[in-house]
């Protein structure tokens, strides 16, 4: 038995990190597949969600900050979202040099559909974990941030 900070683990500690990484990759693949079924990727869905949560068009800089990525990546992502009809670029009423990204009705529809797929995958993960203490797992994994 291995003990650290009062936690007991009876399995092979050297394999635990690899099991977590493997599971994370499989979950990511399931999320990408589920979102792909509604025409999205994780990156696209996350951007749409940030726009939906804001409740108003965001400057590309604001969107980049909320997604923790650089401006050049946001420009490319918004280009793809715009070409898919999910967002449109609109003028910033307070600064005519600035452009904002705004969800289209189709973008809102896809964001909602994507959120339902994410919830479905999350439920599958919870079911796989069975009777595990999900709060403890989340707290432990969050400590790596």
LOGURO-346760 format. One record per residue: residue number from 1; residue in three letters; chain; x, y, z of N, C-alpha, C, O in turn. Coordinates in steps of 0.05 Angstrom, whole numbers. Layout:
(rec NUM,"ALA","A",(X,Y,Z),(X,Y,Z),(X,Y,Z),(X,Y,Z)) ...
***
This chain:
(rec 1,"UNK","A",(17,-24,0),(0,0,0),(18,25,0),(37,26,14)) (rec 2,"UNK","A",(10,45,-16),(24,70,-17),(7,91,-3),(-17,92,-7)) (rec 3,"UNK","A",(20,108,13),(5,129,26),(19,156,20),(43,158,22)) (rec 4,"UNK","A",(2,175,14),(11,203,10),(-11,221,18),(-34,219,8)) (rec 5,"UNK","A",(-6,239,37),(-26,258,46),(-51,244,57),(-73,253,53)) (rec 6,"UNK","A",(-48,221,69),(-70,206,81),(-86,189,61),(-105,176,70)) (rec 7,"UNK","A",(-79,190,36),(-94,175,16),(-81,147,14),(-57,145,15)) (rec 8,"UNK","A",(-98,127,10),(-88,100,7),(-93,90,-22),(-115,93,-32)) (rec 9,"UNK","A",(-73,79,-34),(-75,68,-61),(-64,40,-60),(-41,37,-53)) (rec 10,"UNK","A",(-80,20,-68),(-71,-7,-66),(-60,-18,-92),(-50,-41,-93)) (rec 11,"UNK","A",(-63,-3,-114),(-54,-12,-140),(-24,-7,-144),(-10,0,-125)) (rec 12,"UNK","A",(-15,-10,-169),(13,-5,-176),(16,25,-181),(7,35,-201)) (rec 13,"UNK","A",(29,39,-162),(32,68,-164),(47,77,-189),(41,98,-199)) (rec 14,"UNK","A",(65,61,-198),(80,69,-222),(63,69,-247),(70,82,-267)) (rec 15,"UNK","A",(41,55,-247),(23,55,-270),(0,75,-268),(-13,81,-288)) (rec 16,"UNK","A",(-4,87,-244),(-27,105,-240),(-26,129,-259),(-46,135,-272)) (rec 17,"UNK","A",(-4,143,-261),(-2,166,-278),(-7,159,-307),(-21,173,-322)) (rec 18,"UNK","A",(4,136,-316),(-1,127,-343),(-30,120,-348),(-41,126,-370)) (rec 19,"UNK","A",(-43,109,-328),(-72,102,-331),(-88,128,-333),(-107,129,-349)) (rec 20,"UNK","A",(-81,148,-318),(-95,174,-319),(-91,187,-347),(-110,196,-359)) (rec 21,"UNK","A",(-67,187,-357),(-61,199,-383),(-76,183,-405),(-88,195,-423)) (rec 22,"UNK","A",(-76,157,-403),(-89,140,-423),(-120,146,-423),(-132,150,-444)) (rec 23,"UNK","A",(-131,147,-399),(-160,153,-396),(-166,181,-407),(-186,184,-420)) (rec 24,"UNK","A",(-149,200,-401),(-154,227,-411),(-154,228,-442),(-170,242,-454)) (rec 25,"UNK","A",(-136,214,-454),(-135,213,-483),(-160,200,-494),(-171,210,-514)) (rec 26,"UNK","A",(-169,179,-482),(-193,165,-492),(-218,183,-488),(-235,184,-505)) (rec 27,"UNK","A",(-219,197,-466),(-242,215,-461),(-241,238,-481),(-262,246,-491)) (rec 28,"UNK","A",(-217,249,-486),(-215,270,-506),(-224,261,-534),(-238,275,-548)) (rec 29,"UNK","A",(-216,236,-541),(-225,225,-567),(-255,222,-568),(-268,228,-588)) (rec 30,"UNK","A",(-267,213,-546),(-296,211,-545),(-310,238,-547),(-330,241,-561)) (rec 31,"UNK","A",(-298,258,-534),(-309,285,-536),(-307,296,-564),(-326,308,-575)) (rec 32,"UNK","A",(-284,292,-576),(-280,302,-604),(-300,287,-623),(-311,300,-640)) (rec 33,"UNK","A",(-303,261,-619),(-322,246,-636),(-351,255,-632),(-366,258,-651)) (rec 34,"UNK","A",(-358,260,-607),(-385,269,-601),(-390,296,-612),(-412,301,-624)) (rec 35,"UNK","A",(-371,314,-609),(-374,341,-620),(-373,340,-651),(-387,356,-664)) (rec 36,"UNK","A",(-357,323,-662),(-355,320,-691),(-382,312,-703),(-389,320,-725)) (rec 37,"UNK","A",(-398,297,-688),(-424,289,-697),(-443,312,-700),(-463,311,-715)) (rec 38,"UNK","A",(-437,335,-687),(-454,359,-690),(-438,381,-704),(-446,404,-704)) (rec 39,"UNK","A",(-416,373,-718),(-402,392,-735),(-382,410,-720),(-376,431,-730)) (rec 40,"UNK","A",(-374,402,-696),(-356,419,-680),(-331,403,-672),(-329,379,-675)) (rec 41,"UNK","A",(-311,418,-662),(-288,407,-649),(-289,418,-620),(-305,435,-614)) (rec 42,"UNK","A",(-271,408,-603),(-270,418,-576),(-263,448,-576),(-276,464,-562)) (rec 43,"UNK","A",(-244,456,-593),(-237,485,-595),(-260,502,-604),(-265,523,-592)) (rec 44,"UNK","A",(-274,493,-624),(-297,509,-634),(-319,510,-613),(-330,531,-608)) (rec 45,"UNK","A",(-325,487,-600),(-346,487,-580),(-338,505,-556),(-355,519,-545)) (rec 46,"UNK","A",(-313,504,-548),(-305,521,-526),(-308,551,-532),(-317,566,-516)) (rec 47,"UNK","A",(-300,558,-556),(-303,586,-565),(-333,594,-565),(-340,616,-556)) (rec 48,"UNK","A",(-349,577,-577),(-378,583,-577),(-389,586,-549),(-406,603,-544)) (rec 49,"UNK","A",(-380,569,-531),(-390,570,-504),(-381,596,-490),(-397,608,-476)) (rec 50,"UNK","A",(-356,604,-494),(-347,630,-483),(-364,653,-493),(-371,671,-478)) (rec 51,"UNK","A",(-370,653,-519),(-387,674,-530),(-416,673,-519),(-427,693,-512)) (rec 52,"UNK","A",(-426,649,-516),(-453,645,-504),(-453,655,-475),(-472,669,-467)) (rec 53,"UNK","A",(-433,648,-460),(-432,656,-432),(-429,686,-429),(-440,697,-410)) (rec 54,"UNK","A",(-416,699,-448),(-412,728,-446),(-439,742,-451),(-444,764,-440)) (rec 55,"UNK","A",(-456,730,-467),(-482,743,-472),(-481,767,-490),(-501,781,-494)) (rec 56,"UNK","A",(-458,772,-502),(-455,794,-520),(-431,789,-538),(-414,772,-531)) (rec 57,"UNK","A",(-429,803,-560),(-405,799,-577),(-379,807,-562),(-380,826,-546)) (rec 58,"UNK","A",(-358,792,-566),(-332,797,-553),(-312,805,-573),(-312,796,-596)) (rec 59,"UNK","A",(-294,823,-565),(-271,829,-582),(-254,804,-584),(-256,786,-567)) (rec 60,"UNK","A",(-239,802,-605),(-223,778,-608),(-202,776,-586),(-195,754,-577)) (rec 61,"UNK","A",(-193,799,-576),(-174,799,-553),(-188,788,-528),(-176,772,-514)) (rec 62,"UNK","A",(-212,797,-523),(-227,786,-500),(-232,756,-502),(-228,741,-483)) (rec 63,"UNK","A",(-239,748,-526),(-243,719,-531),(-217,704,-527),(-217,682,-515)) (rec 64,"UNK","A",(-195,714,-537),(-169,701,-533),(-163,699,-504),(-153,678,-495)) (rec 65,"UNK","A",(-168,720,-489),(-162,719,-460),(-179,698,-446),(-169,683,-429)) (rec 66,"UNK","A",(-205,696,-453),(-222,677,-441),(-215,648,-448),(-221,630,-433)) (rec 67,"UNK","A",(-203,645,-471),(-194,618,-480),(-165,613,-473),(-154,591,-479)) (rec 68,"UNK","A",(-151,633,-461),(-123,630,-455),(-106,623,-479),(-90,604,-477)) (rec 69,"UNK","A",(-110,637,-501),(-93,632,-524),(-85,659,-537),(-95,680,-530)) (rec 70,"UNK","A",(-67,657,-556),(-56,681,-568),(-75,691,-590),(-91,676,-601)) (rec 71,"UNK","A",(-72,717,-595),(-90,730,-614),(-90,718,-642),(-111,715,-655)) (rec 72,"UNK","A",(-66,710,-652),(-65,698,-679),(-81,672,-680),(-93,667,-701)) (rec 73,"UNK","A",(-80,656,-659),(-96,632,-659),(-126,638,-659),(-142,624,-672)) (rec 74,"UNK","A",(-134,659,-645),(-163,666,-644),(-172,676,-671),(-194,669,-680)) (rec 75,"UNK","A",(-155,691,-685),(-162,700,-711),(-168,677,-730),(-188,677,-744)) (rec 76,"UNK","A",(-151,656,-729),(-155,633,-745),(-180,617,-737),(-195,608,-754)) (rec 77,"UNK","A",(-184,615,-711),(-208,600,-701),(-233,615,-709),(-252,603,-718)) (rec 78,"UNK","A",(-233,641,-706),(-257,657,-713),(-261,656,-744),(-284,655,-753)) (rec 79,"UNK","A",(-240,655,-759),(-242,652,-788),(-258,626,-794),(-276,626,-811)) (rec 80,"UNK","A",(-250,604,-781),(-263,578,-785),(-292,578,-776),(-310,568,-790)) (rec 81,"UNK","A",(-297,590,-753),(-324,592,-742),(-342,609,-761),(-365,603,-765)) (rec 82,"UNK","A",(-330,630,-771),(-345,647,-789),(-351,633,-816),(-374,635,-826)) (rec 83,"UNK","A",(-332,619,-826),(-337,604,-851),(-357,582,-848),(-371,574,-867)) (rec 84,"UNK","A",(-360,572,-823),(-380,551,-817),(-407,563,-811),(-427,549,-807)) (rec 85,"UNK","A",(-409,590,-810),(-434,604,-804),(-441,604,-775),(-464,609,-768)) (rec 86,"UNK","A",(-422,599,-758),(-427,598,-729),(-424,625,-715),(-437,629,-695)) (rec 87,"UNK","A",(-407,642,-725),(-403,669,-715),(-402,688,-738),(-398,680,-761)) (rec 88,"UNK","A",(-405,713,-731),(-400,734,-751),(-384,756,-737),(-386,760,-713)) (rec 89,"UNK","A",(-368,770,-753),(-353,792,-743),(-371,817,-745),(-383,822,-766)) (rec 90,"UNK","A",(-371,832,-723),(-387,857,-723),(-369,880,-713),(-350,875,-698)) (rec 91,"UNK","A",(-376,904,-721),(-361,927,-712),(-366,932,-682),(-387,926,-672)) (rec 92,"UNK","A",(-345,941,-669),(-347,948,-641),(-359,977,-639),(-346,995,-649)) (rec 93,"UNK","A",(-382,980,-627),(-394,1007,-627),(-378,1028,-611),(-380,1052,-616)) (rec 94,"UNK","A",(-361,1018,-592),(-346,1037,-576),(-318,1042,-588),(-304,1061,-579)) (rec 95,"UNK","A",(-309,1026,-607),(-282,1030,-619),(-283,1019,-648),(-282,995,-652)) (rec 96,"UNK","A",(-285,1038,-666),(-289,1029,-694),(-265,1015,-706),(-267,1004,-728)) (rec 97,"UNK","A",(-242,1015,-692),(-219,1000,-701),(-220,971,-693),(-205,954,-703)) (rec 98,"UNK","A",(-238,964,-675),(-240,938,-663),(-263,922,-675),(-284,933,-683)) (rec 99,"UNK","A",(-259,896,-677),(-280,878,-687),(-288,859,-664),(-271,850,-648)) (rec 100,"UNK","A",(-313,852,-664),(-323,833,-644),(-333,808,-658),(-342,809,-681)) (rec 101,"UNK","A",(-333,786,-643),(-345,761,-653),(-372,758,-640),(-375,761,-616)) (rec 102,"UNK","A",(-392,752,-657),(-419,749,-647),(-430,722,-656),(-426,713,-679)) (rec 103,"UNK","A",(-443,708,-638),(-456,682,-645),(-478,687,-665),(-494,706,-662)) (rec 104,"UNK","A",(-481,670,-684),(-504,669,-701),(-525,651,-689),(-519,637,-669)) (rec 105,"UNK","A",(-549,651,-700),(-569,633,-690),(-560,604,-693),(-564,587,-676)) (rec 106,"UNK","A",(-547,598,-716),(-536,572,-721),(-514,565,-701),(-513,542,-692)) (rec 107,"UNK","A",(-498,585,-694),(-477,580,-674),(-488,574,-647),(-478,556,-633)) (rec 108,"UNK","A",(-509,587,-640),(-523,582,-614),(-534,553,-614),(-532,539,-595)) (rec 109,"UNK","A",(-547,546,-637),(-558,519,-640),(-536,498,-637),(-540,478,-623)) (rec 110,"UNK","A",(-514,502,-650),(-492,482,-649),(-479,482,-621),(-472,460,-612)) (rec 111,"UNK","A",(-477,505,-608),(-466,505,-581),(-484,489,-562),(-473,473,-546)) (rec 112,"UNK","A",(-510,492,-564),(-529,476,-548),(-526,447,-554),(-526,430,-536)) (rec 113,"UNK","A",(-525,440,-580),(-522,412,-587),(-496,400,-577),(-495,378,-568)) (rec 114,"UNK","A",(-475,416,-579),(-449,407,-569),(-449,403,-539),(-437,384,-529)) (rec 115,"UNK","A",(-462,422,-525),(-463,419,-495),(-478,394,-488),(-470,381,-468)) (rec 116,"UNK","A",(-498,386,-503),(-513,361,-497),(-494,337,-501),(-495,318,-486)) (rec 117,"UNK","A",(-478,338,-522),(-459,316,-528),(-438,315,-506),(-430,293,-497)) (rec 118,"UNK","A",(-428,337,-497),(-408,338,-475),(-420,326,-450),(-407,310,-437)) (rec 119,"UNK","A",(-444,333,-444),(-458,322,-420),(-461,292,-422),(-457,278,-403)) (rec 120,"UNK","A",(-467,283,-446),(-470,254,-451),(-444,239,-446),(-443,219,-433)) (rec 121,"UNK","A",(-422,250,-456),(-395,238,-452),(-388,239,-422),(-377,220,-412)) (rec 122,"UNK","A",(-393,262,-409),(-387,264,-381),(-403,243,-365),(-392,231,-346)) (rec 123,"UNK","A",(-428,238,-372),(-444,218,-359),(-432,190,-363),(-432,174,-344)) (rec 124,"UNK","A",(-422,185,-387),(-408,159,-392),(-384,156,-374),(-379,134,-363)) (rec 125,"UNK","A",(-369,177,-370),(-345,177,-353),(-353,171,-324),(-341,154,-311)) (rec 126,"UNK","A",(-374,185,-315),(-383,180,-288),(-392,151,-284),(-386,139,-263)) (rec 127,"UNK","A",(-406,140,-304),(-415,112,-302),(-391,93,-301),(-392,74,-286)) (rec 128,"UNK","A",(-370,99,-317),(-346,82,-316),(-332,83,-289),(-320,63,-281)) (rec 129,"UNK","A",(-334,105,-276),(-320,108,-250),(-336,95,-227),(-326,92,-205)) (rec 130,"UNK","A",(-360,86,-233),(-376,71,-214),(-380,86,-188),(-389,109,-188)) (rec 131,"UNK","A",(-374,74,-166),(-379,85,-140),(-356,102,-129),(-355,108,-105)) (rec 132,"UNK","A",(-337,110,-146),(-315,126,-137),(-324,152,-126),(-345,163,-134)) (rec 133,"UNK","A",(-309,164,-108),(-314,190,-97),(-307,211,-118),(-283,219,-120)) (rec 134,"UNK","A",(-326,220,-134),(-321,238,-156),(-310,265,-147),(-293,277,-160)) (rec 135,"UNK","A",(-320,274,-124),(-309,300,-114),(-280,298,-107),(-264,316,-112)) (rec 136,"UNK","A",(-272,275,-95),(-244,271,-88),(-227,269,-113),(-205,280,-114)) (rec 137,"UNK","A",(-237,255,-134),(-222,252,-159),(-219,280,-172),(-197,287,-180)) (rec 138,"UNK","A",(-240,295,-173),(-239,322,-185),(-220,340,-170),(-204,354,-182)) (rec 139,"UNK","A",(-221,339,-143),(-203,356,-127),(-174,348,-131),(-157,365,-134)) (rec 140,"UNK","A",(-169,322,-132),(-141,313,-136),(-131,321,-163),(-108,331,-165)) (rec 141,"UNK","A",(-147,317,-184),(-137,324,-211),(-135,354,-215),(-118,363,-229)) (rec 142,"UNK","A",(-152,369,-202),(-151,399,-203),(-126,410,-189),(-118,432,-196)) (rec 143,"UNK","A",(-115,395,-171),(-92,404,-157),(-67,407,-175),(-47,418,-167)) (rec 144,"UNK","A",(-68,396,-199),(-46,397,-218),(-45,423,-234),(-26,428,-249)) (rec 145,"UNK","A",(-66,439,-231),(-67,464,-247),(-46,484,-238),(-44,506,-249)) 
***
